[in-house]
Amino acid sequence: MNTFVSANRYVLVRPAPLPLETFARRVGLHPELVRRLAALGLLDCTRDSAGELRFEPSEVAVVARIQRLRTGLGLNYAAIGLVLDLLDRIEKLEADPRRRRTSTWTPAD
């Protein structure tokens, strides 16, 4: 991987998107299943100039989440999409520093 991180933890070089075959090999899935997950909107991907699917290396973690939800909880792909959306929203809410500082709750005296 071509990721270089400075001392302050900023990514200096963005890793190149992976072609379908490489990505499928890296996550241990058949390329057709990866293509299907992308078609269902569970994986983000782009197309290169030749029309081939390309995946960001960060999508490897998404596949791991999908596999955990599928095998661990026995969820179907529609339910997995819903759970992934909810997990993303929770993560964004927890990361929003304004929400942490301005609580609407007022303690009773």
DSSP file (Angstrom, degrees, kcal/mol; ACC not computed):
  #  RESIDUE AA STRUCTURE BP1 BP2  ACC     N-H-->O    O-->H-N    N-H-->O    O-->H-N    TCO  KAPPA ALPHA  PHI   PSI    X-CA   Y-CA   Z-CA
    1    1 A M              0   0    0      0, 0.0     2,-0.0     0, 0.0     0, 0.0   0.000 360.0 360.0 360.0 142.2    0.0    0.0    0.0
    2    2 A N        +     0   0    0     14,-0.1     2,-0.5     2,-0.1    11,-0.0  -0.131 360.0 135.2 -98.3  36.7    1.3    3.5   -0.9
    3    3 A T        -     0   0    0      9,-0.1     2,-0.5     8,-0.0    11,-0.1  -0.750  30.4-174.6 -92.0 128.0    0.1    5.3    2.2
    4    4 A F        -     0   0    0     -2,-0.5     8,-2.7     9,-0.5     9,-0.7  -0.981   5.0-164.0-119.4 132.5    2.4    7.6    3.9
    5    5 A V  B     -A   11   0A   0     -2,-0.5     6,-0.2     6,-0.2    -2,-0.0  -0.959  12.4-137.1-119.8 130.5    1.4    9.3    7.1
    6    6 A S    >   -     0   0    0      4,-2.1     3,-2.0    -2,-0.5     6,-0.0  -0.154  37.8 -92.7 -75.3 177.1    3.2   12.3    8.5
    7    7 A A  T 3  S+     0   0    0      1,-0.3    -1,-0.1     2,-0.1    -2,-0.0   0.774 128.6  55.8 -62.6 -25.6    4.1   12.7   12.2
    8    8 A N  T 3  S-     0   0    0      2,-0.1    -1,-0.3     1,-0.0    -2,-0.0   0.326 119.5-110.2 -90.0   8.4    0.8   14.5   12.7
    9    9 A R    <   +     0   0    0     -3,-2.0     2,-0.4     1,-0.3    -2,-0.1   0.744  69.3 143.4  72.1  27.0   -1.2   11.5   11.2
   10   10 A Y        -     0   0    0      1,-0.0    -4,-2.1     2,-0.0     2,-0.5  -0.834  55.1-119.7 -95.9 135.7   -2.2   13.3    8.0
   11   11 A V  B     -A    5   0A   0     -2,-0.4    -6,-0.2    -6,-0.2     3,-0.1  -0.619  28.8-176.6 -74.6 122.7   -2.3   11.1    4.9
   12   12 A L  S    S+     0   0    0     -8,-2.7     2,-0.5    -2,-0.5    -1,-0.2   0.794  70.8  34.8 -90.8 -31.6    0.1   12.6    2.4
   13   13 A V  S    S-     0   0    0     -9,-0.7    -9,-0.5   -11,-0.0    -1,-0.3  -0.989  79.2-135.3-128.3 125.2   -0.5   10.2   -0.5
   14   14 A R        -     0   0    0     -2,-0.5     2,-0.0    -3,-0.1   -11,-0.0  -0.640  28.9-116.7 -79.4 129.3   -3.9    8.8   -1.2
   15   15 A P        -     0   0    0      0, 0.0    -1,-0.1     0, 0.0     3,-0.1  -0.359  33.6-106.5 -66.0 145.9   -3.8    5.1   -2.0
   16   16 A A        -     0   0    0      1,-0.1   -14,-0.1    40,-0.1    39,-0.1  -0.430  37.9-100.4 -72.1 142.8   -4.9    4.2   -5.4
   17   17 A P        -     0   0    0      0, 0.0    39,-0.3     0, 0.0    -1,-0.1  -0.329  40.5-119.7 -60.9 146.8   -8.3    2.5   -5.8
   18   18 A L  E     -B   55   0B   0     37,-4.2    37,-2.9    -3,-0.1     2,-0.0  -0.686  20.2-117.7 -92.7 139.9   -8.1   -1.3   -6.3
   19   19 A P  E  >  -B   54   0B   0      0, 0.0     4,-2.8     0, 0.0     5,-0.2  -0.336  35.8-102.1 -68.0 160.7   -9.3   -3.1   -9.4
   20   20 A L  H  > S+     0   0    0     33,-1.1     4,-3.0     1,-0.2     5,-0.2   0.890 119.1  48.7 -52.4 -50.0  -12.1   -5.6   -8.8
   21   21 A E  H  > S+     0   0    0      1,-0.2     4,-2.2     2,-0.2    -1,-0.2   0.909 114.3  45.5 -62.3 -43.1  -10.0   -8.8   -9.0
   22   22 A T  H  > S+     0   0    0      2,-0.2     4,-2.3     1,-0.2    -1,-0.2   0.923 114.6  48.1 -66.1 -44.3   -7.4   -7.4   -6.5
   23   23 A F  H  X S+     0   0    0     -4,-2.8     4,-2.0     2,-0.2    -2,-0.2   0.930 111.6  50.0 -62.4 -45.0  -10.0   -6.1   -4.1
   24   24 A A  H  X>S+     0   0    0     -4,-3.0     5,-2.0    -5,-0.2     4,-1.1   0.898 111.7  48.4 -61.2 -41.2  -11.9   -9.5   -4.3
   25   25 A R  H  <5S+     0   0    0     -4,-2.2     3,-0.3    -5,-0.2    -1,-0.2   0.902 109.9  52.7 -64.6 -40.8   -8.7  -11.4   -3.6
   26   26 A R  H  <5S+     0   0    0     -4,-2.3    -2,-0.2     1,-0.2    -1,-0.2   0.866 115.8  38.6 -65.6 -36.6   -7.8   -9.1   -0.7
   27   27 A V  H  <5S-     0   0    0     -4,-2.0    -1,-0.2    -5,-0.1    -2,-0.2   0.533 110.0-120.1 -93.5  -6.2  -11.2   -9.6    1.0
   28   28 A G  T  <5 +     0   0    0     -4,-1.1     2,-0.3     1,-0.3    -3,-0.2   0.798  69.8 123.4  76.7  28.5  -11.5  -13.3    0.2
   29   29 A L      < -     0   0    0     -5,-2.0    -1,-0.3    -6,-0.2    -2,-0.1  -0.841  69.3 -98.6-118.4 158.3  -14.7  -13.1   -1.8
   30   30 A H    >>  -     0   0    0     -2,-0.3     4,-2.0     1,-0.1     3,-0.6  -0.509  34.6-121.8 -69.2 141.1  -15.5  -14.1   -5.4
   31   31 A P  H 3> S+     0   0    0      0, 0.0     4,-2.6     0, 0.0     5,-0.2   0.838 112.2  57.7 -56.1 -33.0  -15.4  -11.1   -7.7
   32   32 A E  H 3> S+     0   0    0      2,-0.2     4,-2.2     1,-0.2     5,-0.1   0.895 105.7  49.0 -66.5 -37.3  -19.1  -11.7   -8.7
   33   33 A L  H <> S+     0   0    0     -3,-0.6     4,-2.5     2,-0.2    -1,-0.2   0.892 110.8  50.4 -67.1 -38.7  -20.1  -11.4   -5.1
   34   34 A V  H  X S+     0   0    0     -4,-2.0     4,-2.1     2,-0.2    -2,-0.2   0.922 110.4  50.1 -62.7 -43.2  -18.1   -8.2   -4.7
   35   35 A R  H  X S+     0   0    0     -4,-2.6     4,-2.2     1,-0.2    -2,-0.2   0.902 110.9  49.5 -61.2 -40.8  -19.8   -6.9   -7.9
   36   36 A R  H  X S+     0   0    0     -4,-2.2     4,-2.0     2,-0.2    -2,-0.2   0.901 108.5  52.2 -65.9 -41.6  -23.2   -7.8   -6.4
   37   37 A L  H  <>S+     0   0    0     -4,-2.5     5,-2.2     1,-0.2     6,-1.0   0.873 110.9  48.6 -62.0 -36.9  -22.5   -6.0   -3.1
   38   38 A A  H ><5S+     0   0    0     -4,-2.1     3,-1.1     4,-0.2    -2,-0.2   0.902 109.3  51.9 -68.7 -40.4  -21.5   -2.9   -5.1
   39   39 A A  H 3<5S+     0   0    0     -4,-2.2    -2,-0.2     1,-0.3    -1,-0.2   0.838 107.5  53.1 -65.3 -31.6  -24.7   -3.2   -7.2
   40   40 A L  T 3<5S-     0   0    0     -4,-2.0    -1,-0.3    -5,-0.1    -2,-0.2   0.559 117.2-115.8 -78.6  -8.0  -26.7   -3.4   -3.9
   41   41 A G  T < 5S+     0   0    0     -3,-1.1    -3,-0.2    -4,-0.3    -2,-0.1   0.596  85.1 118.1  84.3  11.1  -25.0   -0.2   -2.7
   42   42 A L  S   <S+     0   0    0     -5,-2.2     2,-0.4    -6,-0.2    -4,-0.2   0.756  74.9  43.7 -80.4 -24.4  -23.3   -1.9    0.2
   43   43 A L  S    S-     0   0    0     -6,-1.0     2,-0.4    -9,-0.1    -2,-0.2  -0.967  80.2-134.2-121.8 137.4  -19.9   -1.0   -1.2
   44   44 A D        +     0   0    0     -2,-0.4    12,-0.5    12,-0.1     2,-0.3  -0.723  37.9 156.7 -86.1 137.3  -18.8    2.3   -2.7
   45   45 A C        -     0   0    0     -2,-0.4     2,-0.3    10,-0.1    10,-0.2  -0.963  26.9-148.1-151.5 167.3  -16.9    2.0   -5.9
   46   46 A T  E     -C   54   0B   0      8,-2.4     8,-2.8    -2,-0.3     2,-0.4  -0.808  20.4-119.3-128.5 172.0  -16.0    4.0   -9.0
   47   47 A R  E     -C   53   0B   0     -2,-0.3     6,-0.2     6,-0.2     2,-0.0  -0.944  22.1-139.3-115.4 139.8  -15.4    3.1  -12.6
   48   48 A D    >   -     0   0    0      4,-2.4     3,-1.9    -2,-0.4     6,-0.0  -0.174  42.9 -82.8 -83.1-174.7  -12.1    3.8  -14.4
   49   49 A S  T 3  S+     0   0    0      1,-0.3    -1,-0.1     2,-0.1    -2,-0.0   0.754 132.0  53.2 -64.4 -23.6  -11.8    5.1  -17.9
   50   50 A A  T 3  S-     0   0    0      2,-0.1    -1,-0.3     0, 0.0    -3,-0.0   0.450 120.0-108.9 -88.7  -1.6  -12.2    1.5  -19.2
   51   51 A G  S <  S+     0   0    0     -3,-1.9     2,-0.2     1,-0.3    -2,-0.1   0.538  71.7 141.8  87.9   6.3  -15.5    1.1  -17.2
   52   52 A E        -     0   0    0      1,-0.1    -4,-2.4    -5,-0.0    -1,-0.3  -0.574  56.9-104.8 -83.7 145.8  -13.9   -1.4  -14.7
   53   53 A L  E     - C   0  47B   0     -2,-0.2   -33,-1.1    -6,-0.2     2,-0.4  -0.423  34.8-167.3 -69.7 141.3  -14.9   -1.2  -11.1
   54   54 A R  E     -BC  19  46B   0     -8,-2.8    -8,-2.4   -35,-0.2     2,-0.4  -0.995   2.2-159.0-131.3 137.7  -12.4    0.3   -8.7
   55   55 A F  E     -B   18   0B   0    -37,-2.9   -37,-4.2    -2,-0.4   -10,-0.1  -0.945  19.1-123.2-122.0 135.7  -12.6    0.1   -4.8
   56   56 A E    >   -     0   0    0    -12,-0.5     3,-2.1    -2,-0.4     4,-0.3  -0.495  28.2-120.4 -68.6 143.7  -11.0    2.3   -2.2
   57   57 A P  T >  S+     0   0    0      0, 0.0     3,-1.7     0, 0.0     4,-0.4   0.786 110.9  69.3 -57.4 -26.3   -8.8    0.3    0.2
   58   58 A S  T >> S+     0   0    0      1,-0.3     3,-0.8     2,-0.2     4,-0.7   0.704  82.5  73.6 -65.7 -17.8  -11.0    1.6    3.0
   59   59 A E  H <> S+     0   0    0     -3,-2.1     4,-2.2     1,-0.2    -1,-0.3   0.653  77.6  76.7 -70.9 -14.4  -13.8   -0.6    1.6
   60   60 A V  H <> S+     0   0    0     -3,-1.7     4,-2.0    -4,-0.3    -1,-0.2   0.913  93.9  50.4 -59.7 -41.3  -12.0   -3.7    3.0
   61   61 A A  H <> S+     0   0    0     -3,-0.8     4,-2.0    -4,-0.4    -1,-0.2   0.856 106.9  54.4 -65.7 -34.1  -13.3   -2.7    6.4
   62   62 A V  H  X S+     0   0    0     -4,-0.7     4,-2.6     2,-0.2    -1,-0.2   0.908 107.0  50.5 -65.8 -41.4  -16.8   -2.4    5.0
   63   63 A V  H  X S+     0   0    0     -4,-2.2     4,-2.8     1,-0.2    -2,-0.2   0.900 108.1  52.9 -63.2 -39.7  -16.6   -5.9    3.7
   64   64 A A  H  X S+     0   0    0     -4,-2.0     4,-2.2     2,-0.2    -1,-0.2   0.909 110.1  48.3 -62.0 -40.9  -15.4   -7.2    7.1
   65   65 A R  H  X S+     0   0    0     -4,-2.0     4,-2.5     2,-0.2     5,-0.2   0.923 111.2  50.3 -63.5 -44.2  -18.4   -5.5    8.7
   66   66 A I  H  X S+     0   0    0     -4,-2.6     4,-2.6     1,-0.2    -2,-0.2   0.921 110.8  49.0 -60.2 -44.9  -20.8   -7.0    6.1
   67   67 A Q  H  X S+     0   0    0     -4,-2.8     4,-2.8     2,-0.2     5,-0.5   0.887 110.9  50.2 -64.7 -38.8  -19.3  -10.5    6.7
   68   68 A R  H  X>S+     0   0    0     -4,-2.2     4,-2.3    -5,-0.2     5,-0.6   0.926 113.7  44.9 -64.9 -43.2  -19.7  -10.1   10.5
   69   69 A L  H  X5S+     0   0    0     -4,-2.5     6,-1.7     3,-0.2     4,-1.0   0.877 116.9  46.5 -66.9 -37.3  -23.3   -9.0   10.1
   70   70 A R  H  X5S+     0   0    0     -4,-2.6     4,-0.5    -5,-0.2    -2,-0.2   0.943 125.5  26.9 -71.8 -49.2  -24.0  -11.8    7.6
   71   71 A T  H  <5S+     0   0    0     -4,-2.8    -3,-0.2    -5,-0.2    -2,-0.2   0.861 126.1  44.7 -85.4 -36.3  -22.4  -14.7    9.4
   72   72 A G  H  <5S+     0   0    0     -4,-2.3    -3,-0.2    -5,-0.5    -2,-0.1   0.894 131.8  17.7 -77.1 -40.0  -22.7  -13.5   13.0
   73   73 A L  H  <<S-     0   0    0     -4,-1.0    -3,-0.2    -5,-0.6    -2,-0.2   0.497  95.0-126.5-111.0  -7.3  -26.3  -12.3   13.0
   74   74 A G     <  +     0   0    0     -4,-0.5    -4,-0.2    -5,-0.3     2,-0.1   0.811  48.9 166.1  67.7  29.7  -27.6  -14.0    9.9
   75   75 A L        -     0   0    0     -6,-1.7    -1,-0.2     1,-0.1     2,-0.1  -0.473  33.7-125.5 -78.7 148.1  -28.8  -10.8    8.4
   76   76 A N     >  -     0   0    0     -2,-0.1     4,-2.3     1,-0.1     5,-0.2  -0.373  34.2 -98.2 -82.1 174.0  -29.8  -10.6    4.7
   77   77 A Y  H  > S+     0   0    0      1,-0.2     4,-2.1     2,-0.2     5,-0.1   0.831 122.5  54.6 -67.7 -31.7  -28.3   -7.9    2.5
   78   78 A A  H  > S+     0   0    0      2,-0.2     4,-1.7     1,-0.2    -1,-0.2   0.932 111.7  44.7 -64.8 -44.4  -31.2   -5.5    2.8
   79   79 A A  H  > S+     0   0    0      1,-0.2     4,-2.7     2,-0.2    -2,-0.2   0.871 109.7  56.1 -66.7 -36.6  -30.9   -5.6    6.6
   80   80 A I  H  X S+     0   0    0     -4,-2.3     4,-2.8     1,-0.2    -1,-0.2   0.910 105.4  52.0 -62.2 -41.2  -27.2   -5.3    6.4
   81   81 A G  H  X S+     0   0    0     -4,-2.1     4,-2.2     2,-0.2    -1,-0.2   0.915 111.0  47.6 -59.8 -43.2  -27.6   -2.0    4.4
   82   82 A L  H  X S+     0   0    0     -4,-1.7     4,-2.4     2,-0.2    -2,-0.2   0.930 112.8  47.7 -63.8 -46.2  -29.9   -0.7    7.0
   83   83 A V  H  X S+     0   0    0     -4,-2.7     4,-2.8     1,-0.2    -2,-0.2   0.904 111.0  51.4 -63.6 -41.2  -27.6   -1.6    9.9
   84   84 A L  H  X S+     0   0    0     -4,-2.8     4,-2.3     2,-0.2    -1,-0.2   0.907 110.0  49.8 -63.8 -40.3  -24.6   -0.1    8.1
   85   85 A D  H  X S+     0   0    0     -4,-2.2     4,-2.3    -5,-0.2    -2,-0.2   0.929 112.5  47.2 -61.8 -44.5  -26.5    3.2    7.5
   86   86 A L  H  X S+     0   0    0     -4,-2.4     4,-2.5     1,-0.2    -2,-0.2   0.907 111.2  50.7 -64.9 -41.6  -27.4    3.3   11.2
   87   87 A L  H  X S+     0   0    0     -4,-2.8     4,-2.3     1,-0.2    -1,-0.2   0.893 110.2  50.4 -63.5 -38.9  -23.9    2.5   12.3
   88   88 A D  H  X S+     0   0    0     -4,-2.3     4,-2.3     2,-0.2    -2,-0.2   0.916 110.7  49.1 -64.4 -42.3  -22.6    5.3   10.1
   89   89 A R  H  X S+     0   0    0     -4,-2.3     4,-2.5     2,-0.2    -2,-0.2   0.915 111.1  49.4 -64.2 -42.2  -25.1    7.8   11.5
   90   90 A I  H  X S+     0   0    0     -4,-2.5     4,-2.5     1,-0.2    -1,-0.2   0.922 110.6  50.8 -61.4 -43.8  -24.2    6.8   15.1
   91   91 A E  H  X S+     0   0    0     -4,-2.3     4,-1.6     1,-0.2    -2,-0.2   0.903 111.2  47.9 -61.5 -41.7  -20.5    7.3   14.3
   92   92 A K  H  X S+     0   0    0     -4,-2.3     4,-1.2     2,-0.2    -1,-0.2   0.909 112.0  49.6 -66.3 -41.6  -21.1   10.7   12.8
   93   93 A L  H  < S+     0   0    0     -4,-2.5     3,-0.3     1,-0.2    -2,-0.2   0.905 111.9  47.9 -63.8 -40.9  -23.3   11.8   15.8
   94   94 A E  H  < S+     0   0    0     -4,-2.5    -1,-0.2     1,-0.2    -2,-0.2   0.806 112.6  49.7 -69.4 -28.4  -20.6   10.6   18.2
   95   95 A A  H  < S+     0   0    0     -4,-1.6    -1,-0.2    -5,-0.2    -2,-0.2   0.661  83.3 101.7 -84.9 -16.2  -17.9   12.4   16.2
   96   96 A D    >X  -     0   0    0     -4,-1.2     4,-1.0    -3,-0.3     3,-0.5  -0.571  56.0-164.9 -73.1 107.8  -19.7   15.7   16.0
   97   97 A P  H 3> S+     0   0    0      0, 0.0     4,-1.7     0, 0.0    -1,-0.2   0.790  82.9  63.2 -67.7 -26.5  -18.0   17.9   18.7
   98   98 A R  H 3> S+     0   0    0      1,-0.2     4,-2.1     2,-0.2    -2,-0.1   0.882 100.1  53.3 -65.0 -36.6  -20.8   20.5   18.7
   99   99 A R  H <4 S+     0   0    0     -3,-0.5    -1,-0.2     1,-0.2    -5,-0.1   0.850 108.5  50.0 -66.6 -33.2  -23.3   17.9   19.9
  100  100 A R  H  < S+     0   0    0     -4,-1.0     3,-0.2     1,-0.2    -1,-0.2   0.874 113.4  44.8 -73.1 -35.1  -21.1   17.0   22.8
  101  101 A R  H  < S+     0   0    0     -4,-1.7     2,-0.9     1,-0.2    -2,-0.2   0.850 110.3  53.0 -78.7 -34.7  -20.6   20.6   24.0
  102  102 A T  S  < S-     0   0    0     -4,-2.1     2,-0.3    -5,-0.2    -1,-0.2  -0.727  70.4-177.7-108.9  84.9  -24.2   21.8   23.7
  103  103 A S        -     0   0    0     -2,-0.9    -3,-0.1    -3,-0.2    -4,-0.0  -0.634  20.7-154.8 -80.1 136.2  -26.4   19.5   25.7
  104  104 A T        +     0   0    0     -2,-0.3     2,-0.4     2,-0.0    -1,-0.1   0.543  68.4 100.3 -85.1  -7.7  -30.1   20.4   25.6
  105  105 A W        -     0   0    0      1,-0.0    -2,-0.1     0, 0.0     0, 0.0  -0.651  57.0-163.6 -83.3 131.3  -30.5   18.6   28.9
  106  106 A T        -     0   0    0     -2,-0.4     2,-0.1     0, 0.0    -2,-0.0  -0.966  20.5-125.1-115.6 122.6  -30.7   20.8   32.0
  107  107 A P        -     0   0    0      0, 0.0     2,-0.2     0, 0.0     0, 0.0  -0.370  24.1-118.7 -68.0 143.6  -30.3   19.2   35.3
  108  108 A A              0   0    0      1,-0.1     0, 0.0    -2,-0.1     0, 0.0  -0.568 360.0 360.0 -78.5 144.6  -33.0   19.7   37.9
  109  109 A D              0   0    0     -2,-0.2    -1,-0.1     0, 0.0     0, 0.0   0.445 360.0 360.0 -82.7 360.0  -32.0   21.5   41.1
